[in-house]
Amino acid sequence: MPAITLKKADLNDLTSIQQLGQQTFMETFASENTTENIAQYLEKSFNTPQLTSELQNPESQFYLAFWDDLPIGYLKINFGQSQTEVIDQKALEVQRIYVLKEYHGKKIGQLFIDQVFKIVQQKPVTFIWLGVWEQNHRAIAFYTKNGFSTFDTHVFTVGNDKQTDLLMKHTIAYQAVE
């Protein structure tokens, strides 16, 4: 069986994150959006200057998942002012869990969520939150299974299409590791 590993990403991983981001976004959302809107979103979100800035932000962290040596997905989390919406200064945002479609069902998303739970044991946060498209039923079920519940909505724009994301949160008590 292949070895699945997680690695904290840095600027050297920019190309892998860029390719994974573009491919997974296309796989997940292309059938529900126009080609123009997808192209605009990909250019805005995964261009080199944008990802460089995100990777260099001390309040953001990226983790890559590898299937043997092949990068197959990534996690992006944000703290403090780097959150896409600062709902609470001490919250942790799970901004992206992106896994290549052919690796769905192989527990990669679960590895990422487990990593988030490990991180919050080291860093005091009031709660974990994320936004998920209201039509992404697979992801909503995954987050619900992991203890997240819907608390609000917000607009997520793909190109010029304004879509609704459910905001979900997990209230987790911080316990300092002694």
N, C-alpha and C positions, 0 to 999 in steps of 0.2 A: 504494500500500500504506500502511496506517495506520502512524503513528509509535508505537513502543512505548518508553516512558520509565520510568525508576525515579526515585523521589524519596524522600529521607529524610523520614519522617513526624514530625509533632509534634502537640501538643494540638489544633491547628486541624483536624487530620484525624480526630479522634475519631469523628465521625458516619460517615465513609466506612469506617473500620476496623470499626466496630460493625456496619454493614450488610453489609459483605463477610464478616465473621466469621460472622454468623448465617446468611446465605444459603449460603455455601460449606459450612458444617458440615451444614446441612440437606440440601443436594444430595448430599453424600458419605455421610452416615451415617443419614439418616432411615429409609431402607428396611430397615435392619438393627437398629433400636432402636424402643422404644415411643414414642408421642407424648409421654407423661408424662416419660420419661427425657430425651428431646431437649429438651423445654421447660425442665426443671430445669437441664440443662447450659447452655443458651443464656442463661438468666437469671443463673446464677452467673458465667459466663465473660465475657459481653459487656454487662453492665450498665454504666452510665456511671461510677459511682465506681470500679469495678474497672479499666476501661480507662484512666480518668484516672490512676490510680495507676501502672499499667504504663507509660503514655506518659511519665510524669514520673520514672520510675526511671532514674537515670544509668547503671545497669548493664544496661539493656535498650535495644534499638534496633528501630525499625519502618521498613520501606521499602514504599512503595506502588508498584504497577505501573499504568501508564495506557496505554490503547489510545486514541490521540489524547488527548482530555481526559477520557475515561471511566475511573474507577478500576475495575480488574478483578481485583486480587489484592493480597495483602500478605505480607511476610516479617517474622517477629519472631525476634530473636536475644537471648540472655541470656549475661551474663558473671558471674563471681564468685558472690555470694550470691543473685543474682536467678534463677539456674538453678532449674528445677523440682525437680531433685535435684542436689545438689552432689557430683557424682562425683569431680571434680577442680577445685579452686579456679581453676586456670588454663585450664580447658576453655572452649569456646564451645558453647552449646546452640542448635540451630536448633529453636525451639519450634513455630513454625507457618510453613508455606508453604501459603497458601490462595489458590486461583485459581478464579474462576467457571467452572462446568462448560462453558459455551459457548466458553471460551477454552482449554480443554485441547487439547494437541497443537500449540499455537502458540509453544512454547518459552519460556513465561513462567516456569515452574518452573526452567528452566535458567538464565535471567537471574538469578533469585534465588540459586541455588547459586553461580553465578559471582561474584555480589556477596559472598557469604560468603567465598569463596576470596580475593577482593581484600582484604576486611577483615582476614583473618588474616595477610596480608602486612604489615599496619600495626601489628598488635597481637599480642604474644607469647601464643600459646595452645599447650597441650600436644596437644590434639586437638579435633575437632569431633564432637559427638554429637547424637542426636535420638531421639525415640520415635515409632514408627509402628505403628498397629493391625495385628495379625497377619493380619487379613482384608483389608487394603488392598493387594492384590497389585500394583496399578498403581504406587502410591507406593514399595513395596519394590523393584520392578524399577528405578524411576527412581533411587533412592538407590544401589542396587547398581551401576548403570551409571556412577554418579559416584564410585565408589571407596569407598563405605561398606560395612561388614560388621557382622553381628550379633555382639554380645558379651554380651548379657544380656536379661532381660525385666523388666517392672514392671507393676503394676496401674494401669489408667487407668479412672476411674469416670465413667460417663455416667448421671446421675440416681442410681439405686440399683443399676445394673448394673456389676459389676466385670469389666472386659475386660482382655485381655493385649496390651500393646504390646511390640514388639521394640525393644530399644535397639540402635542402630547407631552406629558411629563411623568416622571418617576420620582417620587419623593423618597429619598434615601438618606438615612441618618449617617452623618460623617462620624467615623470612629477612628481616631488617630491610632496608627500602628505604633506600638510601644517597642 
